[in-house]
Structures are given as structure tokens and as C-alpha cells.
Amino acid sequence: MLDRIFMEILDMSLQASAVIGVVIIARLLLRRAPKIFSYALWSVVLLRLLCPVSIEAPISLVPNMESVSESYTLQNENISILSAGAAAYQAIGDALNGGLGVQHIHTDEIGEEGMPKIVTASWGEVWILFGQYVWLAGIAGLLLYSAVTYVRLRKKLIGALPLGENIYLADHIDSPFVLGICKPKIYLPSALGEAERGYIIAHEQQHIRRKDHIVKLIAYMALALHWFNPLVWVAYILFCKDMEMSCDEGVIRKMGGHIRADYSASLLNLATGRRILAVTPLAFGEGDPKSRIQNLAKWKRPLPWVIALSLLVCLTTAGCLLTDPITVENDGDFSTGVSVVETSSKEDESKLTLQVSVRKTDLSKSNQLLADKIAASWAWYDSMTPAERLASSRIPGIFHIDIDPWLACEEVIGLKIDNPLENVDWITKTGYFGGESQNADFPVKHIKATVYAPHRTERTLDRISITSGYCRENIRITLTAMVCADDRTFPIGSITKGYATYAQAEAFTVSGNSVLIITEDRANNLGYYNGDWYDQEACWVDGNVFYQLRVTGDKEDAQQVQALVQKLLAEF
């Protein structure tokens, strides 16, 4: 629960950062306009920081950002703060040593062997996991600091004398301020001169009329939630400045421009006073007198066209910042999923071609081991003569890594790929294709990772596939998971009519992924499996991973194969 809230806050903070940048630019465009417009724009930032719901529109200044949760897979794991801290400590050590591999994390769940269950997480996931506790600690620290300073401030107000309705004089304060929410009170230093009191009281009353004391509290709560984002601190400081300057302008407009000199002098006299602006959200006073005096010196009663233009800029900017760009699920002909493309010529030669579309995965941050192996593979290729290259059947940049278990495989490739079958305890792990080793000294590996780096020019990592083998009595099971470096649509296999009787159907996993099931009923097979056999292949895309689940048995086991496919899909 906590991690989901934290990821939502991270997503909101990222979007709000873009909004803050636009508001700062708009604030520069409005520097000659009344400050009330700049002040009003900060309400858009406040809404973005606190409201997780937004609407989509064709025009938006907010960039389309990838959700943090899309790369985080530890939501359902029971991980203590100590385990999260240990993983973070290990991740720091890996980073200092030049690596950003996966981390093994102990959960509070006890496995079948009586040992704590272990899950893996990428470097980024570790920091999301540990960051949620740091985030809570930061919020607690800010709120505790505010509470302590509020109590200390209340002690200084003991013995304050009433000067008028909700106005008090206090001996032990240096600067005037407003304190309270439901019934805000104005507190003035006893040493404040009679000539200055009128202007300061008018300023504070203007704050109260506009409900600035409530807005300031909400802004402080937003700052506490997003304290880790430096742009939010910048926004909070500028917001406070615009609040004070717009309030000053409101007093001048109400009392007349002739009081500017005396009003500025009263601010100057308070310039040496201790600011209470950031002490507590329940009390704020007269901060940044220098900027306010400079603003008053340049103030002129705005012309109607200036107000109209400023209002147009403000409304347009706010409208484009309160909406998100429309999410396009499919770009052009690109669709994420598995489909069947039938090409036919002659009846007995027509083929059923499986086609898959997957979104890209960032493979540039994979384990250094892969980078070294790819470099070695191409070094071998470059050292060969043209004749040796023609004679060789080995393809540069394409190689296999045999390793077990799945967690170790993830660590080797430096990428976390979920395998839903690893937690299914009623199937048995075997070789990649479900076969048992005939030689006890060389057992068949459960996991095989195939790495592709076929680009002739870039020679960068192209895709990674991991295949694992299982069995259920006499039924063979394999699961292959593939990720790609780029968005792509490509064929993954075909079935020729006359060679097999085939059928296609659609099912769904428990998590809601659409699954394409291809059934092959083959006879007199002379390929890898000899004899008559029955096969069902379930294909689906989950996130950025393409999965192929293949269940194979003899022809008389057809019903068992069908039941097993449905049972496995129900597991995930």
C-alpha cells in the first residue's frame, strides 16, 4: 500500500516539475503585470501536487511521462524496512564499484524450505523500495519541526495585549505575523511605531480576506509531501514572494498610490526583523522586504489592456497545465499484443504466421557481463578473414548463457523479468525443453538466456530471451520471456497447413492479459519430437515482455495438455 502511494507521489511530482517550469517562464512574461496573476498561477502547481486525477485534452503543456509504477514489480512483496535498507546499502556499493545489477532482497514471507523468500529488484526498484521510508521520514521531520516551532512561538505570545478586533501586541516578537486557521489573529511587535501599524495591519487584513493563511497551509502540506523535489522548494519560495507582493499591491490599490513611500518605509523598518515565513504553516509574516520594496517602487496602476492581456496569458497557461496530453495507445499500425496473420497461395501451402508487437525496454543499463561478452563476440568476428566468416556458422553478437536458478539468471543479465511459473509448486523444473539429462555429470540446465546484438554498425544489445523448462508427469512445458531494445513488430513462427491440424482461440490471464492460443495436432513428425504429438502454445504480452508458454505431449495426452494450459494461465 505504502509503495503504491509513494509511486503515485513520484508520478505527480514529475508532472508537477514540468508545470513548475512553465509557470516560472509565464511568471517572467507577467513581470510587468499585477502580481495577483503570478500568484494565481501557483494554484495550478498546487493542484498538480495534491490531486492525482487529471483530464486529457488535445492541447497540453504537460509532457507525456512514463509512470514510475511501470518499472516497479515489488508491490505485493512483504519487505521490511531493514531488508529495504540492506538492499539500498548493497546498491550503493554496486554503484561505487561501477555496476548497477539486480539485488536479492529477503522478504518477511517464509518459503517451503523454512527460509525467508527472496525476491530480486533492479537498482531503480531498490531506491523506490527504500525511498518510501526516507520519504515518510522527511514528512515526519518537517511536521515535527513545524509543531515544535509552533509551540515555542505560542510561548512567546503569553501576555499579548489586545489592540483591537483579532489584533494583539506582543513584547517578545520581532516581526508582525498572522497566526491561526479558523480564527486567525494578527500579532504585532510592541515596539512597532504608531505610523507603521496602520499599513501593517492593512496588509495582514488583506491576507485574511483572501484566505492566504489557509492557502499557505495547503501549500506547506504539498511541500511536505514533495520535500524531495528541489523544484517544489523553488516553487514554494516564489509562491510566497508573489503572495506578499500581490498583497502589497492590493493595499496600495485600496488606500491609494500616495502611501507608497510611507508603506515602503514601514517595510524597511521591518527588514532587520526575524522572518517567520518558514517557521510553521500556521504562522507567516513579512518576508523578503527588499523584493517587496523594489516591486512597490515600480508599481503603477495597470491599464485595462494590460489586465486583459495578463488575464488571457494566465487563463491560457492554466488551461494547458491542468490537462494531460491524450494518451495514444497505438502509434500508427503498432499494436501491443499477439495476432495471427494468414498468408495463402495454394491451399496446401498456405501458412498461419504468428506476429507479435512489443514495446521497447531500456537494455543499455544491463549487466557489464553482457557488454563484455558482446564485445568479445565482435572481437572474435573482426579477427576472422572473410573466408573464415563464410565458413563459420556462428553469428557474432548472439550467444547463450546457461544458468540456474531464475534469480541468478536475472542477476547475470542485469535485468528483472518476471517468470510466473517459478512460484508454481505443482510442476517440476527440468531442462529447457522439458527433457531430463542422460548424463548425471552434465545435468540439463533449467534456464537458458539468449542474447542478441546483431546490429552490424551499432553492435548494441538488441534483445534478450530467457527460456525455462518444466514438466508435469509426462507433459513437457517451456516458458520463454523476451524483451527488445526497440518498439518492434515481428513474426514469431508459422504453421503450414497439411503439416498439422491447427486451431486458434483467445483466453485471458488472471491479470487481464489477452492470450492467443494456437493448437497444433501433428502426425508422423520427423523433427525434434518424433512420432504423433499434441501441442498448445499460449502467447501474450505483459508490459514490455513477450511470453510464449508451450505445453507438449503425446497425442493421447491432448486433454491433459488443454487442461494444463488453462490451469497455468489461471496461475498468472
Helices and strands as residue ranges (DSSP letters): H 2-29, H 35-50, E 55-57, G 68-71, H 81-96, E 103-110, E 116-121, H 123-156, E 161-164, E 167-170, E 177-179, E 185-189, H 194-209, H 212-225, H 230-255, G 257-259, H 260-269, E 283-285, H 289-298, H 304-321, E 323-325, E 337-343, G 347-349, E 351-358, H 368-382, H 386-391, E 398-402, H 406-413, E 428-430, E 447-452, E 463-472, E 475-484, E 488-496, E 500-508, E 514-526, E 530-542, E 545-554, G 555-557, H 558-571
